[in-house]
């Protein structure tokens, strides 16, 4: 069982293009991340760790460090082992092996290998094209900075490419109620910021902004110079506003299902705690322990009282009994549960965490 100590807020030095969208939607999340030195308060999904494997492999393929299938297999296994060792050190050994905890592990590996074939068919030395992988770009005032996955420069123009291992588009409704596919706004924001950073560093704008997924499908991101300049200024203003809120003590969260559902710092967010007092749509619950029941099979159930609601959480291991029983009449919050079919009944998962 964990506790949140007094939160000491820290100035955010700069904004990364990959974090801008999240900061825009809930600036307080960024303040909590900085306060806890980017150490999550909840377990990160195993998909995120496997995503690091995929991204590192794409980078090595792009740089020409992986030249054949044998190299690919050796380095892929090495990267997986590195992430699994990291998970064990963090106490997340229940995610190991990744192969059994990541959906479509084998399929994603096959799709990744197809990038190797394409790379070998188009060697960099075959033309005057210049490739810059993992290029660090920084604004002149150092307030915005980040690494671009790939920059391609040739006589026809310059292209900024970002690799994504997850879904790039989402379904949205138009004004007529028809469903169409649209590139996620967080990705378009990110690439437009990279475009402006590229301009500050080179004096010219890229001619193309693109996203590439694991299937090798390329998505073009439409942009104008004025859009890039505008979002650049918006990011700087946001950074200044967030840091000023620390000085003024005016910082506040923007709680919603969209902003909170996957936030790894929600245990430290008082606004989210208040949301749990009357909203039961999350896989998190909060309440005062009123009863702890131990069954013959060793499983533990607890009853939480939350305002006028009684919440049951099942499936705690027998080793938790004394700890939970000692906290009867005390308020706790439980995160990463499974919502059962019965109303206000939840069960524990391998990533369930308790805070008091």
Secondary structure per residue as TSV (DSSP state, phi and psi in degrees):
chain	resnum	aa	ss	phi	psi
A	1	X	-	360.0	134.6
A	2	X	B	-110.9	158.7
A	3	X	-	-128.5	150.0
A	4	X	-	-98.9	117.2
A	5	X	-	-76.4	178.2
A	6	X	-	-57.8	131.6
A	7	X	-	-85.9	125.3
A	8	X	-	-107.3	110.4
A	9	X	-	-78.6	142.8
A	10	X	-	-121.4	148.0
A	11	X	-	-62.4	137.8
A	12	X	-	-89.6	117.7
A	13	X	-	-71.5	-41.1
A	14	X	-	-155.6	165.8
A	15	X	B	-107.1	133.9
A	16	X	-	-93.2	138.1
A	17	X	T	-54.5	-31.5
A	18	X	T	-74.3	-16.2
A	19	X	T	-106.7	-6.8
A	20	X	H	-58.6	-46.3
A	21	X	H	-61.1	-42.9
A	22	X	H	-63.8	-42.7
A	23	X	H	-64.1	-36.5
A	24	X	H	-66.2	-35.8
A	25	X	H	-80.6	-34.3
A	26	X	-	-152.7	95.5
A	27	X	H	-64.0	-28.5
A	28	X	H	-64.9	-30.7
A	29	X	H	-60.0	-39.0
A	30	X	H	-67.9	-37.1
A	31	X	H	-65.0	-40.4
A	32	X	H	-67.2	-41.0
A	33	X	H	-60.0	-42.2
A	34	X	H	-68.1	-39.3
A	35	X	H	-63.9	-35.1
A	36	X	T	-99.5	18.6
A	37	X	T	52.7	40.7
A	38	X	T	60.4	24.5
A	39	X	-	-99.0	108.6
A	40	X	-	-58.1	147.7
A	41	X	S	-91.5	-5.7
A	42	X	S	-134.5	155.2
A	43	X	-	-59.4	136.6
A	44	X	-	-81.9	144.8
A	45	X	-	-57.7	141.9
A	46	X	H	-60.4	-23.9
A	47	X	H	-63.1	-31.9
A	48	X	H	-67.2	-40.0
A	49	X	H	-70.5	-38.2
A	50	X	H	-68.9	-32.0
A	51	X	H	-60.8	-35.2
A	52	X	H	-64.6	-37.6
A	53	X	H	-61.9	-50.3
A	54	X	H	-61.4	-42.7
A	55	X	H	-67.1	-41.7
A	56	X	H	-63.3	-40.4
A	57	X	H	-65.4	-41.4
A	58	X	H	-61.3	-39.7
A	59	X	H	-62.7	-45.3
A	60	X	H	-67.8	-35.0
A	61	X	H	-64.7	-44.6
A	62	X	H	-61.0	-40.2
A	63	X	T	-76.5	-6.0
A	64	X	T	80.0	15.7
A	65	X	-	-79.1	-17.2
A	66	X	-	-114.5	112.2
A	67	X	-	-106.1	-17.8
A	68	X	S	-151.2	176.0
A	69	X	H	-65.7	-34.0
A	70	X	H	-64.4	-45.2
A	71	X	H	-58.7	-42.5
A	72	X	H	-59.0	-50.6
A	73	X	H	-62.7	-41.7
A	74	X	H	-65.0	-48.1
A	75	X	H	-71.9	-33.1
A	76	X	H	-62.3	-49.1
A	77	X	H	-61.0	-38.5
A	78	X	H	-64.0	-43.3
A	79	X	H	-66.1	-37.9
A	80	X	H	-63.6	-45.0
A	81	X	H	-61.5	-40.7
A	82	X	H	-60.9	-43.1
A	83	X	H	-69.6	-36.2
A	84	X	H	-68.0	-37.9
A	85	X	H	-64.5	-38.6
A	86	X	H	-63.1	-41.7
A	87	X	H	-62.6	-41.8
A	88	X	H	-63.3	-42.6
A	89	X	H	-63.2	-33.0
A	90	X	T	-80.7	-5.7
A	91	X	T	86.8	14.4
A	92	X	-	-104.8	41.8
A	93	X	G	-63.5	-16.3
A	94	X	G	-68.6	-10.3
A	95	X	G	-91.1	-2.8
A	96	X	-	-102.0	134.8
A	97	X	S	-78.6	150.0
A	98	X	H	-60.6	-33.5
A	99	X	H	-57.5	-30.7
A	100	X	H	-93.7	-7.4
A	101	X	H	-116.3	-4.2
A	102	X	S	-112.1	125.5
A	103	X	T	-67.0	136.6
A	104	X	T	60.2	35.4
A	105	X	H	-55.0	-52.0
A	106	X	H	-64.8	-41.4
A	107	X	H	-64.0	-40.5
A	108	X	H	-66.0	-34.4
A	109	X	H	-65.8	-41.5
A	110	X	H	-63.1	-44.7
A	111	X	H	-63.5	-39.1
A	112	X	H	-62.9	-38.9
A	113	X	H	-65.1	-27.1
A	114	X	H	-65.5	-26.5
A	115	X	H	-66.0	-32.9
A	116	X	H	-63.5	-43.8
A	117	X	H	-63.0	-43.4
A	118	X	H	-64.6	-39.4
A	119	X	H	-62.9	-40.5
A	120	X	H	-71.6	-25.9
A	121	X	H	-78.3	-16.7
A	122	X	S	-129.2	67.2
A	123	X	-	-60.5	142.9
A	124	X	G	-61.5	-30.9
A	125	X	G	-76.7	-3.8
A	126	X	G	-76.6	-10.3
A	127	X	S	-149.9	-172.7
A	128	X	S	-88.9	13.5
A	129	X	-	-69.5	138.5
A	130	X	E	-108.4	133.9
A	131	X	E	-114.9	131.8
A	132	X	E	-124.6	110.7
A	133	X	E	-99.8	140.8
A	134	X	E	51.3	49.0
A	135	X	E	-81.3	123.7
A	136	X	E	-81.4	124.4
A	137	X	E	-122.1	136.9
A	138	X	E	-138.7	138.5
A	139	X	-	-69.7	159.8
A	140	X	T	-60.7	-32.5
A	141	X	T	-92.2	2.5
A	142	X	S	65.6	17.9
A	143	X	S	-86.1	-21.6
A	144	X	B	-130.0	130.4
A	145	X	E	-160.5	153.3
A	146	X	E	-179.5	170.2
A	147	X	E	-98.9	128.4
A	148	X	E	-89.6	132.1
A	149	X	E	-58.3	-48.0
A	150	X	E	-154.4	133.9
A	151	X	E	-121.5	127.7
A	152	X	E	-115.0	123.0
A	153	X	E	-118.7	128.7
A	154	X	E	-146.4	-172.8
A	155	X	T	-69.0	-23.5
A	156	X	T	-81.7	-22.4
A	157	X	E	154.6	-169.1
A	158	X	E	-126.0	137.0
A	159	X	E	-124.4	133.1
A	160	X	E	-103.5	127.0
A	161	X	E	-123.2	136.1
A	162	X	E	-122.1	129.9
A	163	X	E	-89.2	136.7
A	164	X	-	-126.5	133.3
A	165	X	S	-95.7	-6.3
A	166	X	S	-112.7	-166.1
A	167	X	-	-68.6	134.2
A	168	X	-	-93.9	-29.9
A	169	X	E	-111.4	166.0
A	170	X	E	-141.2	152.9
A	171	X	E	-82.1	132.2
A	172	X	E	-134.2	162.9
A	173	X	E	-99.1	136.4
A	174	X	-	-87.4	-175.6
A	175	X	T	-63.4	-22.5
A	176	X	T	-94.6	3.9
A	177	X	S	84.4	8.4
A	178	X	-	-87.1	144.1
A	179	X	E	-88.2	131.9
A	180	X	E	-140.4	160.6
A	181	X	E	-92.1	135.0
A	182	X	E	-136.8	140.4
A	183	X	E	-63.7	136.2
A	184	X	-	-58.8	137.5
A	185	X	H	-60.9	-34.4
A	186	X	H	-60.8	-32.3
A	187	X	H	-79.1	-37.1
A	188	X	H	-67.7	-40.0
A	189	X	H	-59.4	-45.4
A	190	X	H	-59.5	-47.8
A	191	X	H	-69.9	-33.7
A	192	X	H	-67.1	-35.3
A	193	X	H	-67.2	-40.1
A	194	X	H	-62.6	-38.2
A	195	X	H	-61.8	-42.9
A	196	X	H	-69.4	-37.3
A	197	X	H	-62.7	-40.1
A	198	X	H	-62.6	-40.7
A	199	X	H	-62.9	-44.0
A	200	X	H	-63.5	-29.3
A	201	X	H	-91.2	-23.7
A	202	X	H	-121.5	-17.0
A	203	X	S	82.5	8.0
A	204	X	S	-142.9	151.0
A	205	X	-	-89.0	149.3
A	206	X	-	-66.8	153.9
A	207	X	S	-88.3	-20.8
A	208	X	E	-140.3	145.1
A	209	X	E	-123.5	126.3
A	210	X	E	-137.5	151.5
A	211	X	E	-119.6	139.1
A	212	X	E	-127.0	130.6
A	213	X	-	-99.9	-176.3
A	214	X	T	-65.7	-23.5
A	215	X	T	-82.8	3.5
A	216	X	-	74.9	10.5
A	217	X	-	-74.6	132.9
A	218	X	E	-104.8	135.5
A	219	X	E	-118.0	122.9
A	220	X	E	-84.5	133.9
A	221	X	-	-103.3	115.7
A	222	X	-	-72.6	143.0
A	223	X	-	-159.8	161.0
A	224	X	-	-128.7	160.1
A	225	X	H	-61.6	-39.5
A	226	X	H	-65.2	-35.5
A	227	X	H	-64.2	-42.6
A	228	X	H	-65.5	-42.3
A	229	X	H	-65.2	-39.5
A	230	X	H	-66.5	-45.7
A	231	X	H	-70.6	-27.8
A	232	X	H	-64.7	-46.1
A	233	X	H	-68.2	-35.3
A	234	X	H	-61.7	-41.5
A	235	X	H	-64.4	-42.2
A	236	X	H	-66.4	-40.2
A	237	X	H	-64.7	-40.3
A	238	X	H	-61.7	-44.6
A	239	X	H	-59.4	-45.3
A	240	X	H	-64.2	-40.3
A	241	X	H	-65.1	-42.6
A	242	X	H	-62.9	-46.6
A	243	X	H	-67.6	-34.2
A	244	X	H	-67.7	-32.0
A	245	X	H	-65.3	-26.5
A	246	X	H	-68.7	-44.5
A	247	X	H	-64.4	-43.1
A	248	X	H	-83.6	-16.2
A	249	X	T	72.2	28.2
A	250	X	-	-105.1	9.9
A	251	X	-	-65.2	145.4
A	252	X	-	-155.9	155.7
A	253	X	-	-87.9	168.5
A	254	X	-	-124.5	72.1
A	255	X	-	-67.6	133.1
A	256	X	-	-165.1	164.6
A	257	X	H	-60.8	-40.0
A	258	X	H	-64.2	-44.1
A	259	X	H	-79.5	-29.5
A	260	X	H	-98.3	-27.1
A	261	X	T	-52.8	-43.5
A	262	X	T	-111.0	11.7
A	263	X	-	-70.4	127.1
A	264	X	T	-86.2	1.5
A	265	X	T	-116.4	11.7
A	266	X	G	-63.0	-25.4
A	267	X	G	-60.4	-23.3
A	268	X	G	-98.3	3.7
A	269	X	-	-99.6	111.8
A	270	X	H	-66.4	-31.2
A	271	X	H	-65.7	-38.5
A	272	X	H	-69.5	-38.0
A	273	X	H	-59.5	-40.7
A	274	X	H	-66.3	-35.5
A	275	X	H	-63.0	-38.0
A	276	X	H	-68.5	-17.1
A	277	X	T	-68.4	-25.3
A	278	X	T	-132.5	-3.7
A	279	X	-	-117.8	126.4
A	280	X	-	-118.6	29.0
A	281	X	-	-91.8	-9.0
A	282	X	S	-87.3	166.7
A	283	X	S	-91.4	31.2
A	284	X	-	-130.0	148.9
A	285	X	E	-137.3	160.5
A	286	X	E	-143.0	144.5
A	287	X	E	170.5	177.5
A	288	X	E	-93.6	130.1
A	289	X	E	-69.1	121.7
A	290	X	E	-108.5	-24.4
A	291	X	E	-157.7	145.1
A	292	X	E	-128.3	122.1
A	293	X	E	-117.7	129.2
A	294	X	E	-109.5	125.6
A	295	X	-	-95.8	167.8
A	296	X	T	-61.9	-29.6
A	297	X	T	-79.6	0.1
A	298	X	S	96.1	-13.8
A	299	X	-	-71.0	149.5
A	300	X	E	-117.3	133.2
A	301	X	E	-114.8	146.7
A	302	X	E	-127.6	151.4
A	303	X	E	-112.1	123.4
A	304	X	E	-108.9	140.2
A	305	X	E	-106.2	122.4
A	306	X	E	-128.9	104.3
A	307	X	T	54.3	-115.6
A	308	X	T	-101.7	9.8
A	309	X	E	-107.1	146.5
A	310	X	E	-111.4	122.3
A	311	X	E	-112.3	131.5
A	312	X	E	-106.4	130.7
A	313	X	E	-120.9	122.7
A	314	X	E	-110.6	164.2
A	315	X	E	92.3	11.8
A	316	X	E	-70.7	144.5
A	317	X	-	-70.6	152.1
A	318	X	G	-57.4	-26.5
A	319	X	G	-67.6	-13.2
A	320	X	G	-89.0	-7.0
A	321	X	H	-58.9	-55.6
A	322	X	H	-59.6	-41.5
A	323	X	H	-63.3	-44.6
A	324	X	H	-72.5	-41.8
A	325	X	H	-63.3	-32.3
A	326	X	T	-71.9	-11.9
A	327	X	T	-110.7	20.6
A	328	X	T	-59.4	137.2
A	329	X	T	74.7	9.8
A	330	X	S	-109.3	151.0
A	331	X	E	-88.4	134.9
A	332	X	E	-135.7	164.0
A	333	X	E	-126.1	136.1
A	334	X	E	-120.5	128.8
A	335	X	E	-115.7	152.9
A	336	X	E	63.9	59.2
A	337	X	E	-102.3	172.3
A	338	X	E	-108.4	127.5
A	339	X	E	-83.8	117.9
A	340	X	-	-79.8	169.2
A	341	X	S	-65.5	-35.8
A	342	X	S	-70.0	142.9
A	343	X	T	-65.4	134.8
A	344	X	T	60.4	29.6
A	345	X	E	-119.9	127.3
A	346	X	E	-128.7	157.0
A	347	X	E	-128.6	155.1
A	348	X	E	-75.7	156.9
A	349	X	E	-124.6	177.5
A	350	X	E	-66.8	-16.8
A	351	X	E	-106.2	9.3
A	352	X	E	-63.3	133.5
A	353	X	E	-132.0	140.1
A	354	X	E	-112.1	133.8
A	355	X	E	-122.2	146.2
A	356	X	-	-125.6	360.0
